[in-house]
Structures are given as structure tokens and as C-alpha cells.
């Protein structure tokens, strides 16, 4: 083939010897995994069933071949459930109680709605990047690639640190949740039991995580739908005779005691609870790297986030606000650690529905264990990616024959004993500080995803590419990422105001400020550490590499699918866009 014909051939178009060289056209790759990953998967399939699933001593031996190749055994149903219900946990079921008390039902809907808009744009930005660059370790690597290697270092370690703290927190909440039934057994015993359960799940690697998330998410979603159906009946006055809801209830709580509590400051106070409730949404981007066909499964999973935000957060919290007064003293529990302060449990009790409060408590218990397991998954994968890039000890790059990042998983699991601190006399204070460490961490992660997407689009255009050459596009494009970034900044400002001037009229104090804003100095410390280690700063547009490790794409198939969708009636195109 002549050189001019070679350059015109779409199979090879867009390649260059230098990442800084401009490209006139996009590469048209084939939709298949790279050869090394294909060989790894073939070798993995050749292992026995028990070795593939981590149940033999052979499975703990190092996997041969290039480092970083995890298994690709997650199915589309796993990704869809992780996207819809994976992060629904104590933040929604329990934390909404303190949020309702602090801000009222109006503030609850407003704050969760704003955070929902933010997370919607964050996940779509992540989807575009993850489909384009399927890198194990996910979003932190995008910060390294498109923002600043030092900031990427900070975001990677911040994410590991966040999940390492969340795991013992969730174990503590799980232990306290069992106390609802007054079992008479030490919380320490329950912490140990649930720790062993999480260890057992992680023996099976990514498939164990995926299956646990699928079934626990299914339970959580069914419980929320059931709660909303019961909420409609109760608001219409269909509760048991002689009970609180035996006559038309309607939206009375929005008028008496009112829709808002503590005014604007109350709304600001709800933002952080809402952000905590949405934490873990980004895990779908990590999980995509371990799915069989991420380019096909991930866009469908991303679309489900819209329904999770509108149906399983906003509507559920609407009924919470309708059924429970924000002045109810039972809401003043121990923040995220006391399931008896859950408005879901309170509404079930007030309705007189025998056993429904215990059922909701079981759902809360399953949810917090699920989030703890997600912490092991997210933290271990990110730590492995850090090790592969030289940002962590090489020991953590070890991946065994069953596809587990073995030492990274062990490292995160060994943070669990921190939960036993809650048994001491000063345990509640320690719990509050641990919660402060993880409180704002997710906001920095989400902001980095939005900024990385904005910077990627700029570099993509600089290197001569068009938006049409992207196999999956964020629904609102770069404007959505700007919206997400601005909303994250406003939430940080709101939290700063609450940190300086706490609710209840208490005078400003250093302790209250750092309990509300401790994540910021931690992130800045990681950033400074990354700069001192790597001596790398802000990347110029020309320095950003948009070609290395790009996904291979069959453009004929994608263009055929786009043509098929374009030929649909308007209503079918709408359904295809949102489903």
C-alpha cells in the first residue's frame, strides 16, 4: 500500500509517533480487547472453576503477563444495578433523618435535587472518559492525564483514604443497627461478624462484589418502591384505623411545622448529607474496567443514574418529608450511626404497620454492609492503579490468578479494626472525626472528574478531533461538566459557611470548623506530597495525550447504530436516550 493510501485508510487513520502531534482524523479501531488482555482472559478461563473464583491456594499466586489486567467478568446486569442502587446506604436511609431535622422537607428536596443534578453530569462525564479510556483505577488516572500528575496523585490517595475510613464507619453502623432489636450482644461482636462477611465476599474477587451488589441493590430498590407505595396510601388516609394516618394526611407537614427549618443555613447544612448519600455513584466507572464489554454495557448503566436520582432519591425523600415532621425529636439521633433516627423507620412505626419497621431496619443493615464492601472494592482498585503508576509501593500492584488485587484488598480490609474504637468511652468523638475525614472527600473526586472531562475535550479539539468521533458523549457535553463543577464549588462554599457558623447559634470554634472541613487540608497535603515526589505540575493542552490506551472502536457498527436511532420516531429516540 502506498504511503498516501495508508494515511487514507480508516483502519490506521489518526496514529502518530508523538502524542503532541496534531491529528486530522480519529482512529477507527476494531471493537475488541487488546491482545495482552485477551491472552490473560484465555489463561484465566483455562484455570479450574475453584481457582478462578479464589477458592484454592493456587489462586493466590501471581498472575502472569502485564500488570494491571484485572478480570473482565462483570455482566451488564451487574453494571446496571451498581449504577442504580450501588451507593444507596446509610446516607439516604439514616442520614436523611438529621438532614430533615436540620433543614426541613423543602431543604431536603432542594439540596438533594441540586446534588442530583451535579452527580448526573459527573457520571455522564465519567462515562465519556471511561468508554474512551478503559483504564483500571478509573477517574484518578484521568486527573493525572488531563489536569496535573500531582493532583492525580492527591485524588488517588484521597479516594483510597476515603474508602479506608468509610469501611470501619459502615461496620460500626452495622453493629449499632442490630441493637435496634436489643439483642443484648456487644456491638464489637457484630462488628467482627460483619467484617468476616465482607472478607468472605472478597474471596471471590470482582464477581463476588458484583453479585453482592446486584442482589443487595435489588433489595434496596424493592424496599424503596414498597415504601413509596405505602407512602401514597398513608398520605391518602389509608393507614390502620385509629392510627396517625387513618385520615387524609396530604402535604400538611409542608405547612405545619413548615417546609424549611433554620432558613438558608439549614439548606446549606443538608448539602453535605446529600453529597454523602450519593457517594459511591462513581464506582460504576471503576467496575466498567472489569466488565466483558464496557463500551456496550457502560453507556446503558450510566443512563440508569437519571432514574436512580429522580425515583429512588427525590421521590422517596418527598414521602419522607410528607410523613415525618422535621420537629420530631426522634430524628435527633446519632447522625449516620443510629438507625432508630431513620425517617423510614419512624414513618413505619407511626403507621402502625407491624414488622415494617424491622423490615426497613434489615434493608438498612444490608445497605451499610453493601457500602462497606464497595469501600473494599473501590479502595483496592485505586490503590493498585496507584502502584502501577509508581505512586504507591509496587507490592500493591500484585494481582493473583483469580484476578484479585490481593495486597491492596488486604490493606483496605485491615483498616476495619478502627471500628472497635467506637466501643471506648470516647468512641463517639472518634466516630465524629472519622466521619469528618470522609465527609467532603467525594466532592473533590467529583470535581476532578468534571475538570478532567473539560480538559479532555479541549485537548481532543486541539489534536484535530471532533465531538462526533466520540463513541459515547456526555448528554450535556462540556457544559454539563461546567454546571457540575460550579455546583460542587457552591456546595464547598456552603459547607464552609456552616463550618464557621454552626446551626443552633453556637459561636465559631476550631473544633467545629475542622470537623466540618477536615477533608480540605488532607487533600492539600496529598497534593503537596505528590508534587514533592513527582515534581510535575499543571499540564498544558499540548502535553495532554489523547491516544495512549484509547479504546478500540468499530466505527462501522457505531455509525450503523446511530443511523438506526436517527430513523426512529421522536418518542422512541427520547426513550433510547434516557433508557
VOMIGU-426638 format. One record per residue (C-alpha): residue number from 0; x negated, y, z. Coordinates in steps of 0.1 Angstrom, whole numbers, padded with zeros to 4 digits. Example, Ala and Ser with C-alpha at 12.3 -4.5 7.8 and 13.67 -1.06 7.14 Angstrom:
2
R|0|-0123|-0045|0078
R|1|-0137|-0011|0071
// end
This chain:
579
R|0|0000|0000|0000
R|1|-0013|0034|-0009
R|2|-0020|0058|0019
R|3|0008|0082|0008
R|4|0032|0053|0007
R|5|0020|0041|0041
R|6|0029|0075|0056
R|7|0063|0075|0040
R|8|0071|0040|0053
R|9|0096|0045|0081
R|10|0082|0014|0099
R|11|0050|0033|0106
R|12|0061|0069|0105
R|13|0051|0092|0133
R|14|0019|0074|0145
R|15|-0012|0093|0151
R|16|-0046|0088|0166
R|17|-0042|0117|0191
R|18|-0013|0124|0214
R|19|-0018|0161|0209
R|20|-0014|0159|0171
R|21|0020|0171|0158
R|22|0043|0146|0143
R|23|0066|0153|0114
R|24|0090|0123|0118
R|25|0099|0099|0146
R|26|0087|0063|0147
R|27|0113|0038|0136
R|28|0104|0008|0157
R|29|0120|-0026|0159
R|30|0142|-0034|0189
R|31|0121|-0060|0206
R|32|0098|-0061|0237
R|33|0061|-0057|0232
R|34|0041|-0089|0227
R|35|0025|-0090|0261
R|36|0058|-0087|0278
R|37|0073|-0113|0255
R|38|0044|-0137|0263
R|39|0049|-0130|0301
R|40|0086|-0138|0298
R|41|0079|-0170|0279
R|42|0054|-0182|0305
R|43|0079|-0173|0333
R|44|0106|-0193|0316
R|45|0082|-0223|0314
R|46|0080|-0224|0352
R|47|0103|-0246|0373
R|48|0136|-0232|0385
R|49|0124|-0230|0421
R|50|0091|-0213|0412
R|51|0109|-0187|0390
R|52|0131|-0179|0420
R|53|0103|-0176|0445
R|54|0111|-0208|0465
R|55|0077|-0226|0461
R|56|0042|-0219|0472
R|57|0032|-0218|0436
R|58|0054|-0188|0431
R|59|0032|-0167|0454
R|60|0002|-0170|0431
R|61|-0008|-0140|0409
R|62|0009|-0138|0375
R|63|-0015|-0140|0346
R|64|-0017|-0113|0320
R|65|-0014|-0075|0322
R|66|-0004|-0060|0355
R|67|0030|-0042|0358
R|68|0051|-0067|0338
R|69|0080|-0075|0361
R|70|0107|-0099|0352
R|71|0135|-0089|0327
R|72|0162|-0110|0342
R|73|0189|-0084|0352
R|74|0221|-0086|0332
R|75|0243|-0057|0321
R|76|0268|-0066|0348
R|77|0241|-0060|0374
R|78|0232|-0026|0360
R|79|0268|-0015|0357
R|80|0275|-0024|0394
R|81|0243|-0008|0406
R|82|0253|0024|0387
R|83|0289|0023|0400
R|84|0286|0012|0436
R|85|0250|0006|0444
R|86|0244|0036|0466
R|87|0278|0037|0483
R|88|0270|0032|0520
R|89|0269|0049|0554
R|90|0267|0084|0537
R|91|0302|0080|0523
R|92|0319|0057|0549
R|93|0304|0072|0581
R|94|0286|0105|0572
R|95|0318|0119|0557
R|96|0332|0120|0593
R|97|0307|0145|0605
R|98|0309|0164|0572
R|99|0347|0166|0576
R|100|0343|0179|0612
R|101|0317|0205|0602
R|102|0333|0218|0570
R|103|0369|0207|0568
R|104|0386|0188|0539
R|105|0382|0217|0515
R|106|0345|0219|0521
R|107|0342|0181|0518
R|108|0357|0181|0483
R|109|0339|0212|0472
R|110|0304|0201|0484
R|111|0308|0165|0471
R|112|0321|0179|0438
R|113|0291|0202|0433
R|114|0267|0174|0443
R|115|0286|0151|0419
R|116|0281|0175|0390
R|117|0245|0177|0399
R|118|0240|0139|0401
R|119|0259|0134|0369
R|120|0234|0155|0350
R|121|0205|0139|0369
R|122|0215|0104|0359
R|123|0220|0113|0323
R|124|0186|0130|0321
R|125|0171|0099|0337
R|126|0190|0077|0312
R|127|0175|0095|0283
R|128|0140|0092|0297
R|129|0143|0056|0308
R|130|0157|0044|0274
R|131|0128|0063|0257
R|132|0100|0053|0281
R|133|0109|0020|0299
R|134|0081|0022|0325
R|135|0081|0002|0357
R|136|0082|0026|0386
R|137|0107|0048|0368
R|138|0111|0085|0374
R|139|0080|0093|0394
R|140|0059|0084|0363
R|141|0079|0110|0343
R|142|0068|0137|0367
R|143|0032|0126|0362
R|144|0036|0126|0324
R|145|0056|0157|0318
R|146|0051|0180|0348
R|147|0019|0176|0369
R|148|0000|0145|0378
R|149|-0004|0158|0414
R|150|0033|0164|0416
R|151|0039|0129|0402
R|152|0017|0116|0430
R|153|0038|0135|0455
R|154|0071|0123|0441
R|155|0059|0087|0440
R|156|0047|0087|0476
R|157|0077|0108|0488
R|158|0100|0081|0473
R|159|0081|0053|0489
R|160|0082|0072|0522
R|161|0119|0079|0519
R|162|0128|0042|0515
R|163|0103|0031|0541
R|164|0122|0053|0566
R|165|0157|0045|0553
R|166|0152|0007|0558
R|167|0149|0009|0596
R|168|0176|0035|0598
R|169|0200|0012|0580
R|170|0191|-0017|0602
R|171|0198|0004|0632
R|172|0232|0015|0618
R|173|0240|-0022|0610
R|174|0232|-0032|0646
R|175|0253|-0004|0660
R|176|0282|-0012|0636
R|177|0285|-0047|0651
R|178|0291|-0030|0685
R|179|0325|-0019|0672
R|180|0337|-0054|0682
R|181|0320|-0052|0716
R|182|0301|-0084|0710
R|183|0281|-0080|0742
R|184|0248|-0088|0724
R|185|0218|-0064|0724
R|186|0215|-0042|0693
R|187|0179|-0055|0690
R|188|0192|-0090|0683
R|189|0214|-0077|0655
R|190|0185|-0057|0640
R|191|0164|-0089|0639
R|192|0193|-0108|0623
R|193|0198|-0083|0595
R|194|0161|-0079|0590
R|195|0158|-0116|0583
R|196|0188|-0114|0559
R|197|0171|-0087|0539
R|198|0138|-0108|0539
R|199|0158|-0138|0526
R|200|0174|-0118|0498
R|201|0140|-0105|0487
R|202|0125|-0140|0484
R|203|0145|-0142|0452
R|204|0129|-0110|0438
R|205|0148|-0087|0414
R|206|0175|-0113|0408
R|207|0182|-0116|0445
R|208|0186|-0078|0447
R|209|0207|-0077|0416
R|210|0231|-0104|0427
R|211|0234|-0089|0462
R|212|0241|-0055|0448
R|213|0267|-0069|0423
R|214|0288|-0086|0450
R|215|0284|-0060|0477
R|216|0293|-0033|0452
R|217|0323|-0053|0441
R|218|0334|-0055|0478
R|219|0328|-0018|0484
R|220|0348|-0007|0453
R|221|0377|-0030|0461
R|222|0378|-0016|0496
R|223|0379|0019|0484
R|224|0406|0012|0458
R|225|0426|-0006|0486
R|226|0421|0024|0509
R|227|0434|0048|0482
R|228|0465|0028|0475
R|229|0472|0026|0513
R|230|0465|0064|0515
R|231|0491|0071|0488
R|232|0517|0051|0508
R|233|0508|0067|0541
R|234|0509|0103|0527
R|235|0543|0095|0513
R|236|0555|0084|0547
R|237|0554|0047|0542
R|238|0535|0039|0574
R|239|0547|0015|0601
R|240|0579|0027|0619
R|241|0571|0048|0650
R|242|0535|0054|0638
R|243|0517|0086|0628
R|244|0525|0082|0591
R|245|0562|0070|0593
R|246|0575|0101|0577
R|247|0563|0123|0548
R|248|0527|0135|0556
R|249|0516|0151|0523
R|250|0488|0177|0524
R|251|0496|0190|0559
R|252|0460|0188|0571
R|253|0450|0214|0545
R|254|0474|0239|0561
R|255|0471|0228|0598
R|256|0444|0228|0611
R|257|0432|0241|0577
R|258|0411|0233|0546
R|259|0379|0249|0559
R|260|0360|0248|0592
R|261|0331|0271|0601
R|262|0336|0291|0569
R|263|0307|0293|0543
R|264|0282|0279|0568
R|265|0304|0248|0571
R|266|0303|0243|0534
R|267|0265|0246|0534
R|268|0263|0220|0562
R|269|0282|0195|0541
R|270|0258|0197|0512
R|271|0231|0176|0528
R|272|0255|0149|0539
R|273|0268|0148|0503
R|274|0233|0145|0490
R|275|0225|0117|0514
R|276|0257|0099|0503
R|277|0246|0100|0467
R|278|0210|0089|0475
R|279|0201|0057|0455
R|280|0220|0066|0424
R|281|0187|0069|0406
R|282|0179|0033|0413
R|283|0196|0023|0381
R|284|0166|0038|0363
R|285|0143|0015|0382
R|286|0165|-0015|0376
R|287|0166|-0009|0339
R|288|0129|-0018|0336
R|289|0138|-0054|0348
R|290|0168|-0059|0325
R|291|0167|-0081|0294
R|292|0178|-0053|0270
R|293|0176|-0019|0287
R|294|0182|0001|0255
R|295|0217|-0015|0253
R|296|0226|-0020|0290
R|297|0214|0012|0305
R|298|0235|0037|0285
R|299|0266|0018|0294
R|300|0256|0017|0330
R|301|0249|0055|0330
R|302|0284|0062|0317
R|303|0299|0045|0348
R|304|0284|0071|0371
R|305|0312|0095|0360
R|306|0338|0071|0372
R|307|0320|0065|0405
R|308|0318|0102|0412
R|309|0354|0110|0404
R|310|0372|0079|0415
R|311|0351|0064|0443
R|312|0339|0096|0459
R|313|0361|0125|0452
R|314|0395|0107|0453
R|315|0385|0086|0483
R|316|0374|0118|0502
R|317|0407|0135|0491
R|318|0427|0109|0510
R|319|0402|0111|0539
R|320|0409|0148|0541
R|321|0447|0142|0538
R|322|0449|0116|0565
R|323|0424|0128|0592
R|324|0424|0163|0608
R|325|0389|0178|0609
R|326|0396|0187|0645
R|327|0399|0151|0655
R|328|0374|0146|0684
R|329|0366|0110|0672
R|330|0348|0125|0643
R|331|0321|0139|0666
R|332|0302|0106|0667
R|333|0265|0100|0663
R|334|0263|0113|0627
R|335|0255|0084|0605
R|336|0250|0058|0632
R|337|0284|0053|0647
R|338|0310|0036|0625
R|339|0337|0044|0650
R|340|0333|0080|0638
R|341|0341|0069|0602
R|342|0372|0087|0589
R|343|0381|0055|0570
R|344|0382|0035|0603
R|345|0401|0064|0621
R|346|0427|0065|0594
R|347|0432|0027|0595
R|348|0436|0029|0633
R|349|0461|0058|0632
R|350|0481|0040|0606
R|351|0486|0010|0629
R|352|0475|-0014|0603
R|353|0464|-0044|0623
R|354|0430|-0056|0612
R|355|0424|-0030|0585
R|356|0400|-0010|0608
R|357|0380|-0042|0613
R|358|0380|-0049|0576
R|359|0367|-0013|0569
R|360|0340|-0019|0595
R|361|0329|-0051|0577
R|362|0327|-0031|0545
R|363|0305|-0005|0563
R|364|0283|-0033|0576
R|365|0278|-0048|0542
R|366|0272|-0014|0527
R|367|0244|-0005|0551
R|368|0227|-0038|0546
R|369|0230|-0032|0508
R|370|0213|0002|0511
R|371|0186|-0013|0533
R|372|0180|-0039|0506
R|373|0179|-0012|0479
R|374|0153|0005|0500
R|375|0130|-0025|0498
R|376|0136|-0027|0460
R|377|0131|0010|0452
R|378|0102|0015|0476
R|379|0083|-0017|0465
R|380|0086|-0010|0427
R|381|0075|0026|0431
R|382|0045|0016|0453
R|383|0035|-0010|0427
R|384|0036|0017|0399
R|385|0015|0040|0421
R|386|-0011|0013|0424
R|387|-0011|0006|0387
R|388|-0019|0043|0380
R|389|-0046|0044|0407
R|390|-0025|0064|0431
R|391|-0024|0036|0457
R|392|-0047|0007|0467
R|393|-0049|-0019|0439
R|394|-0036|-0045|0463
R|395|-0001|-0032|0458
R|396|-0003|-0039|0420
R|397|-0002|-0077|0428
R|398|0028|-0094|0410
R|399|0033|-0130|0417
R|400|0045|-0158|0393
R|401|0082|-0152|0402
R|402|0079|-0115|0392
R|403|0078|-0101|0428
R|404|0056|-0071|0436
R|405|0045|-0092|0466
R|406|0024|-0070|0488
R|407|0045|-0039|0480
R|408|0076|-0057|0492
R|409|0058|-0069|0523
R|410|0046|-0034|0531
R|411|0082|-0019|0529
R|412|0096|-0048|0549
R|413|0070|-0043|0576
R|414|0084|-0008|0582
R|415|0116|-0024|0596
R|416|0104|-0028|0632
R|417|0106|0010|0635
R|418|0143|0003|0641
R|419|0135|-0012|0675
R|420|0126|0023|0687
R|421|0163|0031|0688
R|422|0165|0007|0718
R|423|0144|0030|0740
R|424|0157|0058|0762
R|425|0145|0084|0736
R|426|0158|0063|0707
R|427|0185|0088|0697
R|428|0159|0116|0694
R|429|0136|0094|0673
R|430|0166|0084|0651
R|431|0173|0121|0645
R|432|0138|0128|0635
R|433|0136|0098|0612
R|434|0168|0109|0596
R|435|0153|0144|0591
R|436|0123|0129|0573
R|437|0145|0112|0547
R|438|0173|0138|0546
R|439|0161|0161|0518
R|440|0137|0137|0500
R|441|0163|0127|0474
R|442|0168|0163|0463
R|443|0131|0166|0454
R|444|0133|0134|0434
R|445|0164|0145|0415
R|446|0149|0180|0408
R|447|0118|0163|0394
R|448|0139|0142|0371
R|449|0157|0173|0357
R|450|0125|0192|0353
R|451|0107|0162|0336
R|452|0136|0160|0312
R|453|0134|0197|0304
R|454|0097|0195|0298
R|455|0100|0163|0278
R|456|0125|0180|0254
R|457|0101|0209|0250
R|458|0072|0185|0242
R|459|0094|0165|0219
R|460|0102|0196|0199
R|461|0066|0207|0199
R|462|0054|0174|0184
R|463|0078|0179|0155
R|464|0107|0157|0166
R|465|0145|0164|0166
R|466|0172|0155|0191
R|467|0187|0132|0165
R|468|0157|0109|0168
R|469|0165|0101|0204
R|470|0182|0067|0208
R|471|0202|0079|0238
R|472|0209|0116|0246
R|473|0219|0132|0279
R|474|0256|0142|0274
R|475|0249|0180|0281
R|476|0214|0179|0268
R|477|0187|0201|0284
R|478|0215|0225|0296
R|479|0228|0198|0319
R|480|0193|0194|0334
R|481|0191|0231|0340
R|482|0225|0230|0357
R|483|0213|0201|0379
R|484|0180|0219|0387
R|485|0198|0252|0397
R|486|0224|0233|0419
R|487|0195|0215|0436
R|488|0178|0248|0443
R|489|0211|0263|0457
R|490|0215|0232|0480
R|491|0180|0237|0493
R|492|0187|0273|0500
R|493|0220|0264|0517
R|494|0202|0239|0539
R|495|0175|0265|0547
R|496|0202|0288|0559
R|497|0218|0261|0581
R|498|0183|0252|0594
R|499|0177|0288|0605
R|500|0212|0294|0619
R|501|0228|0261|0630
R|502|0265|0256|0633
R|503|0282|0264|0666
R|504|0264|0297|0671
R|505|0232|0282|0686
R|506|0202|0305|0684
R|507|0174|0296|0659
R|508|0149|0272|0671
R|509|0118|0255|0657
R|510|0131|0220|0666
R|511|0165|0225|0649
R|512|0147|0240|0618
R|513|0123|0211|0613
R|514|0150|0185|0620
R|515|0169|0200|0590
R|516|0139|0208|0567
R|517|0111|0184|0576
R|518|0111|0168|0541
R|519|0097|0200|0525
R|520|0063|0201|0544
R|521|0060|0164|0538
R|522|0063|0168|0501
R|523|0039|0197|0500
R|524|0014|0176|0520
R|525|0017|0148|0494
R|526|0013|0173|0466
R|527|-0019|0188|0481
R|528|-0032|0153|0487
R|529|-0026|0144|0450
R|530|-0044|0175|0438
R|531|-0074|0169|0460
R|532|-0075|0132|0448
R|533|-0070|0136|0411
R|534|-0079|0173|0405
R|535|-0051|0176|0379
R|536|-0026|0204|0377
R|537|0003|0217|0356
R|538|0005|0202|0321
R|539|0006|0224|0290
R|540|0031|0214|0264
R|541|0003|0203|0240
R|542|-0011|0180|0267
R|543|0022|0160|0271
R|544|0021|0126|0255
R|545|0055|0116|0239
R|546|0042|0085|0221
R|547|0025|0061|0245
R|548|0047|0033|0257
R|549|0077|0045|0237
R|550|0105|0020|0234
R|551|0106|0001|0201
R|552|0139|0010|0183
R|553|0158|-0005|0154
R|554|0169|0028|0137
R|555|0190|0010|0111
R|556|0211|-0006|0138
R|557|0214|0026|0158
R|558|0224|0047|0127
R|559|0249|0020|0118
R|560|0264|0022|0152
R|561|0265|0060|0151
R|562|0283|0058|0117
R|563|0308|0033|0131
R|564|0316|0056|0161
R|565|0318|0087|0138
R|566|0345|0069|0118
R|567|0367|0063|0149
R|568|0397|0084|0156
R|569|0392|0112|0181
R|570|0407|0094|0211
R|571|0386|0063|0205
R|572|0354|0084|0202
R|573|0364|0100|0236
R|574|0368|0066|0252
R|575|0335|0054|0238
R|576|0318|0085|0251
R|577|0330|0081|0287
R|578|0330|0043|0289
// end
